[in-house]
Amino acid sequence: MNSSIEFLSPDELLKNPAFSQVAITRGSGDTIYIYIGGQNAITKDLEIIGKGDITLQTAHALKNIETALGAAGASLDDLFKLTIYIVQGQDLRKGFAGAQDFLKKLKHPPVISGIVVAGLANPDYLVEIEAVAFSKGK
């Protein structure tokens, strides 16, 4: 059996082009789940991109998600779940603006949860994003 991800937004629930309401994964054999820990706007050299700017930080955190997917032998097509932690007081619209280029690359919008938090591991972090993907692997 091949792996597959089916995205649903039932008529009885909100339909939004930015996210799906349900993701169903199917597969067997070498099919794997890929869990990507919280990604921030930090480079491998410990540089924080976009200090004080949630738009830039969101864009860079999602770039890190894309890099992590590639390292696991997966692609954006395998992505089905994002959990976004946003520091309290940040403008969500600006964070969403930072996600636009990333979201345009996706065939199907993933299931997304947004959680407002008091703070993250570093006070300069304004957003942190976790991801789950489902892939046949390398």
KEKE-3310 file (N, C-alpha, C; in steps of 0.2 Angstrom, whole numbers, plus 5000, padded with zeros to 4 digits):
npx = (5004:5003:5008:4997:4990:4975:4965:4953:4939:4925:4908:4900:4909:4920:4927:4942:4955:4968:4970:4966:4953:4954:4966:4969:4979:4987:4995:5008:5021:5036:5032:5033:5031:5035:5042:5044:5053:5050:5052:5061:5066:5080:5096:5108:5120:5117:5111:5098:5084:5076:5073:5061:5051:5038:5033:5045:5051:5042:5042:5055:5056:5047:5054:5065:5057:5055:5068:5071:5061:5066:5079:5074:5070:5058:5045:5036:5024:5021:5019:5007:5002:5003:5009:5007:5015:5013:5019:5011:5002:5007:5004:4994:4990:5001:5010:5004:5005:5019:5019:5014:5021:5026:5015:5009:5016:5011:5002:4990:4982:4988:4983:4981:4985:4984:4992:4993:5005:5014:5028:5043:5057:5068:5069:5069:5062:5047:5039:5036:5036:5030:5030:5022:5024:5021:5027:5034:5048:5066)
npy = (4994:5011:5026:5039:5055:5062:5077:5085:5096:5097:5101:5106:5112:5127:5133:5137:5144:5143:5133:5116:5106:5092:5079:5064:5050:5037:5021:5009:4997:5004:5017:5032:5042:5059:5069:5086:5096:5111:5125:5140:5157:5155:5154:5141:5146:5152:5165:5176:5178:5193:5200:5206:5206:5198:5194:5192:5182:5172:5168:5163:5153:5144:5141:5134:5123:5118:5114:5105:5095:5091:5086:5074:5067:5070:5080:5096:5091:5081:5086:5088:5093:5108:5116:5131:5142:5157:5172:5180:5195:5198:5203:5193:5194:5199:5189:5179:5185:5183:5169:5167:5165:5152:5145:5146:5136:5124:5110:5106:5114:5112:5104:5115:5122:5135:5143:5154:5160:5164:5166:5161:5150:5158:5175:5184:5176:5176:5168:5150:5135:5119:5103:5090:5076:5064:5051:5041:5040:5040)
npz = (5000:4996:5003:5009:5011:5015:5014:5023:5023:5030:5025:5036:5044:5046:5032:5025:5016:5020:5029:5033:5040:5044:5043:5036:5037:5028:5026:5025:5028:5024:5027:5036:5050:5052:5064:5068:5079:5088:5078:5077:5073:5070:5065:5059:5064:5076:5074:5076:5066:5061:5073:5084:5074:5069:5057:5049:5057:5057:5044:5043:5052:5046:5034:5040:5044:5032:5028:5037:5034:5021:5025:5031:5021:5016:5009:5006:5002:5010:5022:5035:5047:5057:5072:5080:5090:5097:5104:5116:5113:5101:5084:5075:5062:5055:5058:5050:5037:5036:5033:5021:5008:5011:5012:5000:4992:4996:4991:4997:5011:5027:5043:5056:5072:5083:5096:5109:5119:5134:5133:5125:5123:5121:5125:5113:5104:5094:5089:5087:5078:5076:5067:5058:5047:5035:5027:5013:5016:5014)
capx = (5000:5006:5006:4994:4987:4969:4964:4945:4935:4918:4903:4898:4914:4923:4931:4947:4960:4974:4971:4961:4950:4955:4970:4969:4985:4986:5001:5011:5028:5041:5029:5035:5029:5041:5040:5049:5052:5048:5057:5061:5069:5087:5101:5113:5125:5114:5108:5090:5082:5070:5072:5056:5047:5035:5033:5051:5052:5037:5045:5061:5054:5044:5060:5068:5053:5056:5074:5070:5058:5071:5084:5071:5068:5051:5044:5031:5018:5021:5017:5000:5001:5008:5007:5011:5015:5014:5020:5005:5003:5010:4999:4993:4990:5008:5013:5001:5009:5025:5018:5011:5026:5027:5008:5008:5020:5008:4996:4984:4984:4989:4979:4985:4983:4988:4992:4996:5009:5017:5035:5046:5064:5072:5064:5068:5058:5040:5035:5039:5032:5031:5027:5021:5023:5019:5031:5037:5054:5071)
capy = (5000:5017:5031:5045:5060:5065:5083:5087:5102:5096:5107:5108:5116:5132:5132:5142:5141:5143:5127:5110:5104:5085:5076:5057:5047:5030:5018:5003:4996:5009:5023:5035:5049:5063:5074:5091:5100:5118:5129:5147:5161:5155:5150:5136:5150:5155:5171:5176:5182:5197:5202:5211:5206:5192:5192:5189:5176:5166:5166:5160:5147:5139:5139:5129:5117:5115:5111:5099:5090:5088:5081:5068:5063:5072:5086:5099:5087:5076:5089:5088:5096:5113:5119:5137:5145:5164:5175:5185:5202:5199:5203:5187:5195:5200:5182:5175:5187:5179:5162:5167:5162:5145:5142:5145:5130:5118:5108:5106:5117:5107:5105:5120:5124:5141:5143:5160:5158:5170:5167:5155:5148:5164:5181:5187:5172:5178:5162:5144:5131:5112:5100:5083:5074:5057:5050:5034:5040:5040)
capz = (5000:4996:5009:5006:5015:5013:5018:5022:5027:5030:5024:5042:5048:5043:5026:5025:5011:5024:5033:5033:5047:5045:5039:5037:5034:5027:5023:5028:5026:5026:5028:5042:5053:5054:5069:5068:5085:5087:5074:5078:5068:5072:5060:5062:5068:5082:5073:5076:5060:5062:5080:5085:5068:5069:5050:5047:5061:5055:5037:5044:5056:5041:5030:5044:5043:5025:5028:5041:5030:5016:5029:5033:5015:5015:5005:5008:5000:5015:5028:5036:5054:5060:5078:5080:5096:5096:5110:5118:5111:5094:5079:5071:5054:5053:5057:5044:5032:5035:5031:5014:5003:5012:5011:4992:4990:4998:4987:5002:5017:5033:5049:5060:5078:5085:5103:5112:5125:5138:5131:5122:5126:5121:5125:5107:5099:5094:5086:5086:5074:5076:5061:5057:5040:5034:5020:5012:5018:5010)
cpx = (5004:5004:5002:4991:4981:4967:4956:4944:4928:4913:4901:4903:4917:4928:4936:4953:4967:4975:4965:4959:4953:4961:4970:4975:4984:4993:5003:5018:5033:5039:5031:5032:5035:5039:5046:5048:5052:5054:5056:5065:5077:5090:5105:5119:5123:5112:5101:5088:5076:5068:5066:5051:5044:5034:5039:5053:5048:5040:5051:5060:5051:5050:5064:5064:5054:5063:5074:5067:5062:5076:5081:5069:5061:5051:5038:5024:5017:5018:5009:4998:5006:5005:5011:5010:5017:5014:5014:5007:5005:5003:4999:4993:4997:5012:5010:5004:5015:5025:5016:5015:5026:5020:5007:5011:5016:5002:4990:4986:4983:4984:4984:4981:4988:4987:4996:4999:5012:5024:5037:5053:5069:5068:5064:5064:5051:5036:5039:5034:5034:5027:5027:5020:5023:5022:5033:5045:5059:5072)
cpy = (5006:5022:5037:5049:5063:5071:5084:5093:5101:5102:5110:5112:5122:5130:5138:5140:5141:5137:5122:5109:5097:5083:5068:5054:5040:5027:5012:5002:5001:5016:5026:5041:5053:5069:5079:5095:5107:5122:5136:5150:5161:5151:5145:5140:5154:5163:5171:5181:5186:5198:5207:5211:5199:5190:5189:5182:5170:5164:5161:5153:5142:5137:5134:5123:5114:5111:5105:5093:5087:5084:5074:5064:5065:5078:5090:5096:5082:5079:5089:5091:5102:5115:5125:5140:5152:5167:5180:5192:5203:5199:5197:5188:5196:5193:5178:5178:5184:5172:5162:5163:5154:5142:5141:5139:5124:5116:5108:5110:5112:5109:5110:5121:5130:5142:5149:5158:5164:5171:5160:5154:5154:5170:5185:5183:5175:5173:5156:5139:5123:5109:5093:5081:5067:5055:5043:5034:5040:5034)
cpz = (5000:5001:5005:5012:5012:5017:5017:5026:5026:5029:5031:5046:5043:5037:5025:5020:5014:5028:5032:5040:5049:5041:5041:5033:5033:5024:5027:5026:5029:5027:5035:5044:5054:5058:5069:5074:5083:5084:5076:5072:5069:5066:5063:5066:5073:5081:5073:5071:5063:5069:5081:5079:5067:5062:5048:5051:5059:5048:5038:5047:5051:5036:5034:5044:5037:5025:5032:5037:5025:5019:5030:5027:5013:5011:5008:5007:5006:5022:5029:5043:5056:5067:5079:5087:5095:5103:5111:5116:5104:5089:5074:5064:5052:5053:5051:5038:5030:5033:5024:5009:5004:5010:5004:4989:4991:4993:4991:5008:5023:5038:5053:5067:5080:5092:5105:5118:5128:5135:5128:5125:5126:5121:5118:5102:5100:5092:5086:5083:5074:5070:5062:5050:5040:5027:5020:5014:5013:5005)
residu = (MET:ASN:SER:SER:ILE:GLU:PHE:LEU:SER:PRO:ASP:GLU:LEU:LEU:LYS:ASN:PRO:ALA:PHE:SER:GLN:VAL:ALA:ILE:THR:ARG:GLY:SER:GLY:ASP:THR:ILE:TYR:ILE:TYR:ILE:GLY:GLY:GLN:ASN:ALA:ILE:THR:LYS:ASP:LEU:GLU:ILE:ILE:GLY:LYS:GLY:ASP:ILE:THR:LEU:GLN:THR:ALA:HIS:ALA:LEU:LYS:ASN:ILE:GLU:THR:ALA:LEU:GLY:ALA:ALA:GLY:ALA:SER:LEU:ASP:ASP:LEU:PHE:LYS:LEU:THR:ILE:TYR:ILE:VAL:GLN:GLY:GLN:ASP:LEU:ARG:LYS:GLY:PHE:ALA:GLY:ALA:GLN:ASP:PHE:LEU:LYS:LYS:LEU:LYS:HIS:PRO:PRO:VAL:ILE:SER:GLY:ILE:VAL:VAL:ALA:GLY:LEU:ALA:ASN:PRO:ASP:TYR:LEU:VAL:GLU:ILE:GLU:ALA:VAL:ALA:PHE:SER:LYS:GLY:LYS)
# end
